[in-house]
Amino acid sequence: MYDFIRNPKPDLELGFEGSVYYVAKHYGMSIEEVWNMSAKAFEQSFVWANAADRHQAEEMEKTTNKGKNKARVGSTHGAMPFSE
């Protein structure tokens, strides 16, 4: 039924290999372990890994934006220190 996952066509092979590597790297698994997963387990693992990475990126962006807001330079209107 899901033979295309274990034996992908050449045009899909690179995409599957990238997805398998992504899941393996995210969960600390071997490539062989990921290839031996059921299609459903692989799909769920891929979706959750992607969601976790997306959430982490959003949190990092929020933290970066908060840091940028705090690091604003004050106004230079008016007399500069030691200008007189």
PDB file of N, CA, C and O in Angstrom:
ATOM      1  N   MET A   1       0.819  -1.197   0.000  1.00  0.00           N
ATOM      2  CA  MET A   1       0.000   0.000   0.000  1.00  0.00           C
ATOM      3  C   MET A   1       0.861   1.258   0.000  1.00  0.00           C
ATOM      4  O   MET A   1       0.616   2.166  -0.795  1.00  0.00           O
ATOM      5  N   TYR A   2       1.863   1.333   0.874  1.00  0.00           N
ATOM      6  CA  TYR A   2       2.732   2.508   0.943  1.00  0.00           C
ATOM      7  C   TYR A   2       4.117   2.175   0.409  1.00  0.00           C
ATOM      8  O   TYR A   2       5.117   2.654   0.945  1.00  0.00           O
ATOM      9  N   ASP A   3       4.189   1.383  -0.611  1.00  0.00           N
ATOM     10  CA  ASP A   3       5.460   0.970  -1.181  1.00  0.00           C
ATOM     11  C   ASP A   3       6.256   2.161  -1.703  1.00  0.00           C
ATOM     12  O   ASP A   3       7.484   2.102  -1.756  1.00  0.00           O
ATOM     13  N   PHE A   4       5.573   3.251  -2.093  1.00  0.00           N
ATOM     14  CA  PHE A   4       6.279   4.406  -2.617  1.00  0.00           C
ATOM     15  C   PHE A   4       7.189   5.048  -1.570  1.00  0.00           C
ATOM     16  O   PHE A   4       8.135   5.750  -1.930  1.00  0.00           O
ATOM     17  N   ILE A   5       6.924   4.824  -0.288  1.00  0.00           N
ATOM     18  CA  ILE A   5       7.789   5.375   0.753  1.00  0.00           C
ATOM     19  C   ILE A   5       9.072   4.567   0.858  1.00  0.00           C
ATOM     20  O   ILE A   5      10.153   5.133   1.019  1.00  0.00           O
ATOM     21  N   ARG A   6       8.960   3.269   0.768  1.00  0.00           N
ATOM     22  CA  ARG A   6      10.150   2.428   0.871  1.00  0.00           C
ATOM     23  C   ARG A   6      10.922   2.349  -0.451  1.00  0.00           C
ATOM     24  O   ARG A   6      12.139   2.163  -0.442  1.00  0.00           O
ATOM     25  N   ASN A   7      10.234   2.487  -1.579  1.00  0.00           N
ATOM     26  CA  ASN A   7      10.855   2.419  -2.900  1.00  0.00           C
ATOM     27  C   ASN A   7      10.366   3.586  -3.762  1.00  0.00           C
ATOM     28  O   ASN A   7       9.580   3.378  -4.686  1.00  0.00           O
ATOM     29  N   PRO A   8      10.817   4.799  -3.475  1.00  0.00           N
ATOM     30  CA  PRO A   8      10.325   5.950  -4.224  1.00  0.00           C
ATOM     31  C   PRO A   8      10.823   5.971  -5.657  1.00  0.00           C
ATOM     32  O   PRO A   8      11.875   5.412  -5.968  1.00  0.00           O
ATOM     33  N   LYS A   9      10.068   6.615  -6.521  1.00  0.00           N
ATOM     34  CA  LYS A   9      10.495   6.811  -7.905  1.00  0.00           C
ATOM     35  C   LYS A   9      11.643   7.808  -7.904  1.00  0.00           C
ATOM     36  O   LYS A   9      11.754   8.618  -6.983  1.00  0.00           O
ATOM     37  N   PRO A  10      12.500   7.764  -8.924  1.00  0.00           N
ATOM     38  CA  PRO A  10      13.678   8.646  -8.927  1.00  0.00           C
ATOM     39  C   PRO A  10      13.362  10.130  -8.751  1.00  0.00           C
ATOM     40  O   PRO A  10      14.122  10.840  -8.092  1.00  0.00           O
ATOM     41  N   ASP A  11      12.263  10.611  -9.322  1.00  0.00           N
ATOM     42  CA  ASP A  11      11.949  12.037  -9.210  1.00  0.00           C
ATOM     43  C   ASP A  11      11.515  12.430  -7.791  1.00  0.00           C
ATOM     44  O   ASP A  11      11.582  13.606  -7.431  1.00  0.00           O
ATOM     45  N   LEU A  12      11.076  11.470  -6.993  1.00  0.00           N
ATOM     46  CA  LEU A  12      10.677  11.748  -5.617  1.00  0.00           C
ATOM     47  C   LEU A  12      11.747  11.362  -4.603  1.00  0.00           C
ATOM     48  O   LEU A  12      11.669  11.725  -3.429  1.00  0.00           O
ATOM     49  N   GLU A  13      12.723  10.638  -5.063  1.00  0.00           N
ATOM     50  CA  GLU A  13      13.722  10.078  -4.147  1.00  0.00           C
ATOM     51  C   GLU A  13      14.439  11.147  -3.328  1.00  0.00           C
ATOM     52  O   GLU A  13      14.600  10.982  -2.118  1.00  0.00           O
ATOM     53  N   LEU A  14      14.868  12.224  -3.951  1.00  0.00           N
ATOM     54  CA  LEU A  14      15.587  13.260  -3.232  1.00  0.00           C
ATOM     55  C   LEU A  14      14.696  13.901  -2.171  1.00  0.00           C
ATOM     56  O   LEU A  14      15.158  14.181  -1.065  1.00  0.00           O
ATOM     57  N   GLY A  15      13.450  14.132  -2.491  1.00  0.00           N
ATOM     58  CA  GLY A  15      12.517  14.700  -1.518  1.00  0.00           C
ATOM     59  C   GLY A  15      12.295  13.786  -0.327  1.00  0.00           C
ATOM     60  O   GLY A  15      12.271  14.241   0.817  1.00  0.00           O
ATOM     61  N   PHE A  16      12.131  12.489  -0.597  1.00  0.00           N
ATOM     62  CA  PHE A  16      11.958  11.532   0.499  1.00  0.00           C
ATOM     63  C   PHE A  16      13.215  11.433   1.348  1.00  0.00           C
ATOM     64  O   PHE A  16      13.138  11.380   2.575  1.00  0.00           O
ATOM     65  N   GLU A  17      14.361  11.409   0.702  1.00  0.00           N
ATOM     66  CA  GLU A  17      15.609  11.316   1.464  1.00  0.00           C
ATOM     67  C   GLU A  17      15.788  12.526   2.366  1.00  0.00           C
ATOM     68  O   GLU A  17      16.229  12.394   3.508  1.00  0.00           O
ATOM     69  N   GLY A  18      15.449  13.701   1.859  1.00  0.00           N
ATOM     70  CA  GLY A  18      15.537  14.907   2.674  1.00  0.00           C
ATOM     71  C   GLY A  18      14.583  14.857   3.853  1.00  0.00           C
ATOM     72  O   GLY A  18      14.936  15.255   4.963  1.00  0.00           O
ATOM     73  N   SER A  19      13.376  14.370   3.613  1.00  0.00           N
ATOM     74  CA  SER A  19      12.382  14.262   4.686  1.00  0.00           C
ATOM     75  C   SER A  19      12.803  13.230   5.718  1.00  0.00           C
ATOM     76  O   SER A  19      12.628  13.437   6.919  1.00  0.00           O
ATOM     77  N   VAL A  20      13.353  12.127   5.254  1.00  0.00           N
ATOM     78  CA  VAL A  20      13.836  11.081   6.167  1.00  0.00           C
ATOM     79  C   VAL A  20      14.982  11.621   7.014  1.00  0.00           C
ATOM     80  O   VAL A  20      15.020  11.392   8.223  1.00  0.00           O
ATOM     81  N   TYR A  21      15.909  12.331   6.395  1.00  0.00           N
ATOM     82  CA  TYR A  21      17.023  12.918   7.137  1.00  0.00           C
ATOM     83  C   TYR A  21      16.509  13.905   8.179  1.00  0.00           C
ATOM     84  O   TYR A  21      16.981  13.915   9.316  1.00  0.00           O
ATOM     85  N   TYR A  22      15.543  14.732   7.792  1.00  0.00           N
ATOM     86  CA  TYR A  22      14.963  15.732   8.698  1.00  0.00           C
ATOM     87  C   TYR A  22      14.365  15.067   9.932  1.00  0.00           C
ATOM     88  O   TYR A  22      14.613  15.513  11.052  1.00  0.00           O
ATOM     89  N   VAL A  23      13.587  14.013   9.746  1.00  0.00           N
ATOM     90  CA  VAL A  23      12.972  13.295  10.873  1.00  0.00           C
ATOM     91  C   VAL A  23      14.057  12.624  11.724  1.00  0.00           C
ATOM     92  O   VAL A  23      14.018  12.686  12.953  1.00  0.00           O
ATOM     93  N   ALA A  24      15.016  11.990  11.063  1.00  0.00           N
ATOM     94  CA  ALA A  24      16.094  11.314  11.800  1.00  0.00           C
ATOM     95  C   ALA A  24      16.874  12.312  12.654  1.00  0.00           C
ATOM     96  O   ALA A  24      17.156  12.051  13.824  1.00  0.00           O
ATOM     97  N   LYS A  25      17.216  13.439  12.072  1.00  0.00           N
ATOM     98  CA  LYS A  25      17.986  14.462  12.785  1.00  0.00           C
ATOM     99  C   LYS A  25      17.184  15.034  13.950  1.00  0.00           C
ATOM    100  O   LYS A  25      17.716  15.217  15.044  1.00  0.00           O
ATOM    101  N   HIS A  26      15.910  15.313  13.715  1.00  0.00           N
ATOM    102  CA  HIS A  26      15.071  15.915  14.749  1.00  0.00           C
ATOM    103  C   HIS A  26      14.913  14.991  15.954  1.00  0.00           C
ATOM    104  O   HIS A  26      14.981  15.443  17.097  1.00  0.00           O
ATOM    105  N   TYR A  27      14.704  13.710  15.704  1.00  0.00           N
ATOM    106  CA  TYR A  27      14.441  12.766  16.788  1.00  0.00           C
ATOM    107  C   TYR A  27      15.673  11.982  17.234  1.00  0.00           C
ATOM    108  O   TYR A  27      15.570  11.137  18.123  1.00  0.00           O
ATOM    109  N   GLY A  28      16.826  12.241  16.641  1.00  0.00           N
ATOM    110  CA  GLY A  28      18.040  11.531  17.018  1.00  0.00           C
ATOM    111  C   GLY A  28      17.996  10.055  16.654  1.00  0.00           C
ATOM    112  O   GLY A  28      18.479   9.203  17.399  1.00  0.00           O
ATOM    113  N   MET A  29      17.412   9.767  15.501  1.00  0.00           N
ATOM    114  CA  MET A  29      17.276   8.381  15.037  1.00  0.00           C
ATOM    115  C   MET A  29      18.242   8.143  13.880  1.00  0.00           C
ATOM    116  O   MET A  29      18.788   9.086  13.308  1.00  0.00           O
ATOM    117  N   SER A  30      18.441   6.883  13.547  1.00  0.00           N
ATOM    118  CA  SER A  30      19.231   6.561  12.370  1.00  0.00           C
ATOM    119  C   SER A  30      18.331   6.632  11.134  1.00  0.00           C
ATOM    120  O   SER A  30      17.107   6.540  11.229  1.00  0.00           O
ATOM    121  N   ILE A  31      18.960   6.794   9.995  1.00  0.00           N
ATOM    122  CA  ILE A  31      18.211   6.830   8.732  1.00  0.00           C
ATOM    123  C   ILE A  31      17.457   5.508   8.546  1.00  0.00           C
ATOM    124  O   ILE A  31      16.308   5.498   8.104  1.00  0.00           O
ATOM    125  N   GLU A  32      18.101   4.418   8.879  1.00  0.00           N
ATOM    126  CA  GLU A  32      17.468   3.099   8.731  1.00  0.00           C
ATOM    127  C   GLU A  32      16.225   2.976   9.611  1.00  0.00           C
ATOM    128  O   GLU A  32      15.211   2.420   9.187  1.00  0.00           O
ATOM    129  N   GLU A  33      16.305   3.494  10.832  1.00  0.00           N
ATOM    130  CA  GLU A  33      15.140   3.446  11.728  1.00  0.00           C
ATOM    131  C   GLU A  33      13.958   4.213  11.131  1.00  0.00           C
ATOM    132  O   GLU A  33      12.811   3.774  11.210  1.00  0.00           O
ATOM    133  N   VAL A  34      14.258   5.354  10.539  1.00  0.00           N
ATOM    134  CA  VAL A  34      13.179   6.147   9.941  1.00  0.00           C
ATOM    135  C   VAL A  34      12.599   5.425   8.737  1.00  0.00           C
ATOM    136  O   VAL A  34      11.378   5.386   8.585  1.00  0.00           O
ATOM    137  N   TRP A  35      13.436   4.850   7.873  1.00  0.00           N
ATOM    138  CA  TRP A  35      12.936   4.118   6.704  1.00  0.00           C
ATOM    139  C   TRP A  35      12.074   2.927   7.125  1.00  0.00           C
ATOM    140  O   TRP A  35      11.187   2.515   6.378  1.00  0.00           O
ATOM    141  N   ASN A  36      12.323   2.374   8.302  1.00  0.00           N
ATOM    142  CA  ASN A  36      11.554   1.219   8.766  1.00  0.00           C
ATOM    143  C   ASN A  36      10.257   1.606   9.483  1.00  0.00           C
ATOM    144  O   ASN A  36       9.493   0.730   9.889  1.00  0.00           O
ATOM    145  N   MET A  37      10.003   2.903   9.641  1.00  0.00           N
ATOM    146  CA  MET A  37       8.770   3.345  10.288  1.00  0.00           C
ATOM    147  C   MET A  37       7.573   3.071   9.370  1.00  0.00           C
ATOM    148  O   MET A  37       7.712   2.994   8.149  1.00  0.00           O
ATOM    149  N   SER A  38       6.413   2.927   9.979  1.00  0.00           N
ATOM    150  CA  SER A  38       5.199   2.828   9.165  1.00  0.00           C
ATOM    151  C   SER A  38       4.951   4.194   8.531  1.00  0.00           C
ATOM    152  O   SER A  38       5.468   5.209   8.998  1.00  0.00           O
ATOM    153  N   ALA A  39       4.163   4.208   7.473  1.00  0.00           N
ATOM    154  CA  ALA A  39       3.856   5.460   6.795  1.00  0.00           C
ATOM    155  C   ALA A  39       3.173   6.438   7.741  1.00  0.00           C
ATOM    156  O   ALA A  39       3.472   7.632   7.730  1.00  0.00           O
ATOM    157  N   LYS A  40       2.263   5.934   8.551  1.00  0.00           N
ATOM    158  CA  LYS A  40       1.539   6.798   9.481  1.00  0.00           C
ATOM    159  C   LYS A  40       2.488   7.388  10.527  1.00  0.00           C
ATOM    160  O   LYS A  40       2.419   8.581  10.823  1.00  0.00           O
ATOM    161  N   ALA A  41       3.372   6.558  11.086  1.00  0.00           N
ATOM    162  CA  ALA A  41       4.328   7.032  12.091  1.00  0.00           C
ATOM    163  C   ALA A  41       5.271   8.066  11.481  1.00  0.00           C
ATOM    164  O   ALA A  41       5.590   9.071  12.117  1.00  0.00           O
ATOM    165  N   PHE A  42       5.715   7.819  10.251  1.00  0.00           N
ATOM    166  CA  PHE A  42       6.600   8.773   9.582  1.00  0.00           C
ATOM    167  C   PHE A  42       5.880  10.099   9.357  1.00  0.00           C
ATOM    168  O   PHE A  42       6.435  11.165   9.623  1.00  0.00           O
ATOM    169  N   GLU A  43       4.655  10.031   8.871  1.00  0.00           N
ATOM    170  CA  GLU A  43       3.889  11.254   8.615  1.00  0.00           C
ATOM    171  C   GLU A  43       3.701  12.061   9.893  1.00  0.00           C
ATOM    172  O   GLU A  43       3.907  13.274   9.896  1.00  0.00           O
ATOM    173  N   GLN A  44       3.315  11.401  10.967  1.00  0.00           N
ATOM    174  CA  GLN A  44       3.124  12.102  12.243  1.00  0.00           C
ATOM    175  C   GLN A  44       4.436  12.686  12.748  1.00  0.00           C
ATOM    176  O   GLN A  44       4.464  13.814  13.239  1.00  0.00           O
ATOM    177  N   SER A  45       5.517  11.929  12.632  1.00  0.00           N
ATOM    178  CA  SER A  45       6.824  12.406  13.081  1.00  0.00           C
ATOM    179  C   SER A  45       7.269  13.628  12.287  1.00  0.00           C
ATOM    180  O   SER A  45       7.798  14.585  12.852  1.00  0.00           O
ATOM    181  N   PHE A  46       7.054  13.589  10.986  1.00  0.00           N
ATOM    182  CA  PHE A  46       7.439  14.703  10.130  1.00  0.00           C
ATOM    183  C   PHE A  46       6.638  15.955  10.470  1.00  0.00           C
ATOM    184  O   PHE A  46       7.197  17.046  10.579  1.00  0.00           O
ATOM    185  N   VAL A  47       5.327  15.793  10.635  1.00  0.00           N
ATOM    186  CA  VAL A  47       4.463  16.936  10.950  1.00  0.00           C
ATOM    187  C   VAL A  47       4.833  17.538  12.301  1.00  0.00           C
ATOM    188  O   VAL A  47       4.928  18.759  12.429  1.00  0.00           O
ATOM    189  N   TRP A  48       5.042  16.692  13.310  1.00  0.00           N
ATOM    190  CA  TRP A  48       5.384  17.204  14.639  1.00  0.00           C
ATOM    191  C   TRP A  48       6.766  17.845  14.665  1.00  0.00           C
ATOM    192  O   TRP A  48       6.961  18.861  15.333  1.00  0.00           O
ATOM    193  N   ALA A  49       7.720  17.273  13.957  1.00  0.00           N
ATOM    194  CA  ALA A  49       9.059  17.876  13.890  1.00  0.00           C
ATOM    195  C   ALA A  49       8.979  19.249  13.226  1.00  0.00           C
ATOM    196  O   ALA A  49       9.609  20.203  13.681  1.00  0.00           O
ATOM    197  N   ASN A  50       8.211  19.342  12.160  1.00  0.00           N
ATOM    198  CA  ASN A  50       8.050  20.607  11.459  1.00  0.00           C
ATOM    199  C   ASN A  50       7.358  21.635  12.351  1.00  0.00           C
ATOM    200  O   ASN A  50       7.775  22.792  12.403  1.00  0.00           O
ATOM    201  N   ALA A  51       6.317  21.223  13.044  1.00  0.00           N
ATOM    202  CA  ALA A  51       5.595  22.131  13.943  1.00  0.00           C
ATOM    203  C   ALA A  51       6.515  22.616  15.068  1.00  0.00           C
ATOM    204  O   ALA A  51       6.494  23.796  15.418  1.00  0.00           O
ATOM    205  N   ALA A  52       7.309  21.723  15.629  1.00  0.00           N
ATOM    206  CA  ALA A  52       8.224  22.096  16.708  1.00  0.00           C
ATOM    207  C   ALA A  52       9.265  23.094  16.214  1.00  0.00           C
ATOM    208  O   ALA A  52       9.562  24.071  16.901  1.00  0.00           O
ATOM    209  N   ASP A  53       9.815  22.858  15.040  1.00  0.00           N
ATOM    210  CA  ASP A  53      10.811  23.771  14.486  1.00  0.00           C
ATOM    211  C   ASP A  53      10.193  25.127  14.157  1.00  0.00           C
ATOM    212  O   ASP A  53      10.812  26.167  14.383  1.00  0.00           O
ATOM    213  N   ARG A  54       8.990  25.115  13.631  1.00  0.00           N
ATOM    214  CA  ARG A  54       8.309  26.371  13.304  1.00  0.00           C
ATOM    215  C   ARG A  54       8.025  27.172  14.586  1.00  0.00           C
ATOM    216  O   ARG A  54       8.209  28.388  14.621  1.00  0.00           O
ATOM    217  N   HIS A  55       7.577  26.472  15.630  1.00  0.00           N
ATOM    218  CA  HIS A  55       7.313  27.137  16.913  1.00  0.00           C
ATOM    219  C   HIS A  55       8.602  27.733  17.478  1.00  0.00           C
ATOM    220  O   HIS A  55       8.612  28.868  17.953  1.00  0.00           O
ATOM    221  N   GLN A  56       9.668  26.975  17.424  1.00  0.00           N
ATOM    222  CA  GLN A  56      10.948  27.459  17.930  1.00  0.00           C
ATOM    223  C   GLN A  56      11.399  28.694  17.149  1.00  0.00           C
ATOM    224  O   GLN A  56      11.901  29.645  17.748  1.00  0.00           O
ATOM    225  N   ALA A  57      11.233  28.696  15.844  1.00  0.00           N
ATOM    226  CA  ALA A  57      11.622  29.849  15.030  1.00  0.00           C
ATOM    227  C   ALA A  57      10.780  31.070  15.376  1.00  0.00           C
ATOM    228  O   ALA A  57      11.300  32.185  15.431  1.00  0.00           O
ATOM    229  N   GLU A  58       9.493  30.874  15.608  1.00  0.00           N
ATOM    230  CA  GLU A  58       8.620  31.987  15.992  1.00  0.00           C
ATOM    231  C   GLU A  58       9.031  32.566  17.343  1.00  0.00           C
ATOM    232  O   GLU A  58       9.053  33.785  17.516  1.00  0.00           O
ATOM    233  N   GLU A  59       9.357  31.698  18.297  1.00  0.00           N
ATOM    234  CA  GLU A  59       9.790  32.166  19.612  1.00  0.00           C
ATOM    235  C   GLU A  59      11.115  32.920  19.522  1.00  0.00           C
ATOM    236  O   GLU A  59      11.304  33.930  20.200  1.00  0.00           O
ATOM    237  N   MET A  60      12.021  32.436  18.695  1.00  0.00           N
ATOM    238  CA  MET A  60      13.302  33.118  18.520  1.00  0.00           C
ATOM    239  C   MET A  60      13.087  34.492  17.889  1.00  0.00           C
ATOM    240  O   MET A  60      13.752  35.460  18.259  1.00  0.00           O
ATOM    241  N   GLU A  61      12.163  34.575  16.942  1.00  0.00           N
ATOM    242  CA  GLU A  61      11.871  35.855  16.303  1.00  0.00           C
ATOM    243  C   GLU A  61      11.270  36.840  17.306  1.00  0.00           C
ATOM    244  O   GLU A  61      11.612  38.022  17.305  1.00  0.00           O
ATOM    245  N   LYS A  62      10.373  36.344  18.160  1.00  0.00           N
ATOM    246  CA  LYS A  62       9.790  37.203  19.196  1.00  0.00           C
ATOM    247  C   LYS A  62      10.877  37.730  20.132  1.00  0.00           C
ATOM    248  O   LYS A  62      10.899  38.914  20.468  1.00  0.00           O
ATOM    249  N   THR A  63      11.772  36.844  20.545  1.00  0.00           N
ATOM    250  CA  THR A  63      12.861  37.237  21.443  1.00  0.00           C
ATOM    251  C   THR A  63      13.765  38.257  20.766  1.00  0.00           C
ATOM    252  O   THR A  63      14.182  39.231  21.393  1.00  0.00           O
ATOM    253  N   THR A  64      14.067  38.044  19.510  1.00  0.00           N
ATOM    254  CA  THR A  64      14.905  38.974  18.761  1.00  0.00           C
ATOM    255  C   THR A  64      14.231  40.336  18.654  1.00  0.00           C
ATOM    256  O   THR A  64      14.872  41.370  18.844  1.00  0.00           O
ATOM    257  N   ASN A  65      12.947  40.332  18.351  1.00  0.00           N
ATOM    258  CA  ASN A  65      12.222  41.596  18.233  1.00  0.00           C
ATOM    259  C   ASN A  65      12.154  42.338  19.561  1.00  0.00           C
ATOM    260  O   ASN A  65      12.247  43.565  19.585  1.00  0.00           O
ATOM    261  N   LYS A  66      11.994  41.614  20.666  1.00  0.00           N
ATOM    262  CA  LYS A  66      11.990  42.252  21.986  1.00  0.00           C
ATOM    263  C   LYS A  66      13.349  42.897  22.262  1.00  0.00           C
ATOM    264  O   LYS A  66      13.424  43.999  22.805  1.00  0.00           O
ATOM    265  N   GLY A  67      14.401  42.211  21.889  1.00  0.00           N
ATOM    266  CA  GLY A  67      15.745  42.746  22.078  1.00  0.00           C
ATOM    267  C   GLY A  67      15.988  43.986  21.243  1.00  0.00           C
ATOM    268  O   GLY A  67      16.640  44.926  21.696  1.00  0.00           O
ATOM    269  N   LYS A  68      15.470  43.994  20.033  1.00  0.00           N
ATOM    270  CA  LYS A  68      15.630  45.168  19.175  1.00  0.00           C
ATOM    271  C   LYS A  68      14.892  46.364  19.758  1.00  0.00           C
ATOM    272  O   LYS A  68      15.395  47.486  19.706  1.00  0.00           O
ATOM    273  N   ASN A  69      13.714  46.142  20.309  1.00  0.00           N
ATOM    274  CA  ASN A  69      12.937  47.235  20.882  1.00  0.00           C
ATOM    275  C   ASN A  69      13.638  47.838  22.095  1.00  0.00           C
ATOM    276  O   ASN A  69      13.568  49.048  22.309  1.00  0.00           O
ATOM    277  N   LYS A  70      14.300  47.027  22.874  1.00  0.00           N
ATOM    278  CA  LYS A  70      14.993  47.516  24.068  1.00  0.00           C
ATOM    279  C   LYS A  70      16.280  48.250  23.710  1.00  0.00           C
ATOM    280  O   LYS A  70      16.753  49.089  24.477  1.00  0.00           O
ATOM    281  N   ALA A  71      16.837  47.941  22.567  1.00  0.00           N
ATOM    282  CA  ALA A  71      18.127  48.502  22.194  1.00  0.00           C
ATOM    283  C   ALA A  71      17.998  49.774  21.353  1.00  0.00           C
ATOM    284  O   ALA A  71      18.966  50.189  20.716  1.00  0.00           O
ATOM    285  N   ARG A  72      16.845  50.381  21.342  1.00  0.00           N
ATOM    286  CA  ARG A  72      16.669  51.596  20.553  1.00  0.00           C
ATOM    287  C   ARG A  72      17.526  52.722  21.125  1.00  0.00           C
ATOM    288  O   ARG A  72      17.706  52.853  22.335  1.00  0.00           O
ATOM    289  N   VAL A  73      18.034  53.508  20.222  1.00  0.00           N
ATOM    290  CA  VAL A  73      18.855  54.647  20.604  1.00  0.00           C
ATOM    291  C   VAL A  73      17.927  55.814  20.914  1.00  0.00           C
ATOM    292  O   VAL A  73      16.955  56.056  20.200  1.00  0.00           O
ATOM    293  N   GLY A  74      18.236  56.523  21.976  1.00  0.00           N
ATOM    294  CA  GLY A  74      17.421  57.670  22.349  1.00  0.00           C
ATOM    295  C   GLY A  74      17.521  58.781  21.322  1.00  0.00           C
ATOM    296  O   GLY A  74      18.396  58.756  20.456  1.00  0.00           O
ATOM    297  N   SER A  75      16.664  59.714  21.412  1.00  0.00           N
ATOM    298  CA  SER A  75      16.612  60.831  20.492  1.00  0.00           C
ATOM    299  C   SER A  75      17.877  61.673  20.602  1.00  0.00           C
ATOM    300  O   SER A  75      18.443  61.829  21.684  1.00  0.00           O
ATOM    301  N   THR A  76      18.308  62.209  19.476  1.00  0.00           N
ATOM    302  CA  THR A  76      19.475  63.107  19.469  1.00  0.00           C
ATOM    303  C   THR A  76      19.058  64.554  19.341  1.00  0.00           C
ATOM    304  O   THR A  76      19.903  65.422  19.123  1.00  0.00           O
ATOM    305  N   HIS A  77      17.763  64.834  19.472  1.00  0.00           N
ATOM    306  CA  HIS A  77      17.288  66.211  19.439  1.00  0.00           C
ATOM    307  C   HIS A  77      17.709  66.898  20.731  1.00  0.00           C
ATOM    308  O   HIS A  77      17.661  66.310  21.812  1.00  0.00           O
ATOM    309  N   GLY A  78      18.114  68.130  20.598  1.00  0.00           N
ATOM    310  CA  GLY A  78      18.541  68.850  21.773  1.00  0.00           C
ATOM    311  C   GLY A  78      20.061  68.880  21.878  1.00  0.00           C
ATOM    312  O   GLY A  78      20.763  68.387  20.996  1.00  0.00           O
ATOM    313  N   ALA A  79      20.543  69.440  22.925  1.00  0.00           N
ATOM    314  CA  ALA A  79      21.983  69.596  23.109  1.00  0.00           C
ATOM    315  C   ALA A  79      22.637  68.249  23.375  1.00  0.00           C
ATOM    316  O   ALA A  79      22.122  67.412  24.115  1.00  0.00           O
ATOM    317  N   MET A  80      23.766  68.078  22.757  1.00  0.00           N
ATOM    318  CA  MET A  80      24.557  66.866  22.971  1.00  0.00           C
ATOM    319  C   MET A  80      25.383  67.075  24.234  1.00  0.00           C
ATOM    320  O   MET A  80      25.769  68.204  24.536  1.00  0.00           O
ATOM    321  N   PRO A  81      25.656  66.014  24.970  1.00  0.00           N
ATOM    322  CA  PRO A  81      26.482  66.159  26.163  1.00  0.00           C
ATOM    323  C   PRO A  81      27.863  66.748  25.791  1.00  0.00           C
ATOM    324  O   PRO A  81      28.439  66.397  24.762  1.00  0.00           O
ATOM    325  N   PHE A  82      28.358  67.613  26.617  1.00  0.00           N
ATOM    326  CA  PHE A  82      29.679  68.239  26.442  1.00  0.00           C
ATOM    327  C   PHE A  82      29.786  69.089  25.184  1.00  0.00           C
ATOM    328  O   PHE A  82      30.890  69.332  24.697  1.00  0.00           O
ATOM    329  N   SER A  83      28.633  69.554  24.641  1.00  0.00           N
ATOM    330  CA  SER A  83      28.670  70.347  23.428  1.00  0.00           C
ATOM    331  C   SER A  83      28.914  71.829  23.700  1.00  0.00           C
ATOM    332  O   SER A  83      29.165  72.585  22.762  1.00  0.00           O
ATOM    333  N   GLU A  84      28.848  72.257  24.941  1.00  0.00           N
ATOM    334  CA  GLU A  84      29.028  73.668  25.245  1.00  0.00           C
ATOM    335  C   GLU A  84      30.411  73.968  25.733  1.00  0.00           C
ATOM    336  O   GLU A  84      30.724  75.120  26.034  1.00  0.00           O
TER     337      GLU A  84
END
